Every structure is written in C-alpha cells, then in structure tokens.
Amino acid sequence: MVERAQRPLRADARRNREKILTAAVRVFATEGLDAHLEGIAKAAGVGSATLYRNFPTREALVEAVYRNELAQLCDAAPVLLATKPPFEALRAWTGLFLDYVTAKYGMIDALRAIAATGSNPYGHSREMIQAALSALMDACAAAGTIRTDISPTDMGAALEGIALTSASAEQRQQAERLLELTLDGLRTRP
C-alpha cells in the first residue's frame, strides 16, 4: 500500500496550530496536568474543534508542545550567534533554556505518562540540546571569552542541575542567580 505524502498546512491552519502550541505552553506551565483542553483552545483564540483537529488527544498535544519547545530552543542557537557576541548569545540561550525547563516542568506528569505507554517524547532531546550548547561554547572559546577546560557536557550537566533544583516558575529568580553564577565561573579572567 502506497502512503500519500502529507500536504503542507494552509497558512491559516499553520497559524492556528502555532497559537494552540503557544497557549498550551502557558496553560500547562500554570495549571500542569489539570489544564483543560477547552481552556487551551480558548486561550489560543480557536474553537475546540480546531484544537482536536490538530491534536486528537491530550497526549498528542503535550508531545507536540514539548517537541516544539525543544525545536525552538535548539533553533535559537545559530540565530543568537548571528546577532550577538558569542558570550551574550550563550547567556541569552541559557535564559531560553530556563524557559524551556519551566514549560517542561508544567507538563512533566503528562510527559511521563506518554513515556509509560512506550512512546518516547524525549527522543534525541539531549543530543539536540548538546549540539546547540556545543555550537555556542565553541564560538565563545574561539572568541576567548570562556574557559576551554569546561566541556559542553559539563555545562549541560550544570544546566540540568539548575533545572532539577529550580524548575518551577516560583523558583525562577533562584534559577537565574544560579545560572549567573555558572556563567561567571565559565568566563575567562584577564
């Protein structure tokens, strides 16, 4: 049986999908697993039918939100490097990493439930994040703004540690202080 290629979404359908994903991040971050899909549709400014046409189940929406947030985080690295000095690009990206972690924290129970069914919403996440972080750190090292004895794997572990201890929105100030401390330790000294 020959499968038909999926047609690209019309512009309005693509905008609606993006609005749903954006609203879902906000709603899941504040309400967690208790978020009602109808509330997400309302927050996105679309009807429930539009939400269900794009995401037939809660699990499909949660996984799509997670993958979209991951893609946005990783896609930001080259954009930041093209528009900012390397260390400022790294600083900005680590702030986006905190946003990503906060969004994921609100969906963690749903993501675990999806993983328990055998699906892997996290597939390649670590590698994608590590590649983005490596690009940023390589640019910083080439510019002489960070120490070269700290690997992207080490920095990733530090970011994960900050995420584990300060992932909720209420702990954002603490996370930012810990991030600043980590970045300060990464800088080269004159």
Buried (B, 14 or more C-beta within 10 A) or exposed (E): EEEEEEEEEEEEEEEBBEBBBBBBBBBBBEEBBEBEBEBBBBBBEBEBEBBBEBBEEBBBBBBBBBBBBBEBBBEBBBEBBEEBBBBBBBBBBBEBBBBBBBBBBBBBEBBEBBEEEEBEBBEEBEEBBBBBBBBBBBBBBEEEBBEEEBEBEEBBEBBBEBBEEBBEEEBBEEBBEBBEEBBEEBEEEE
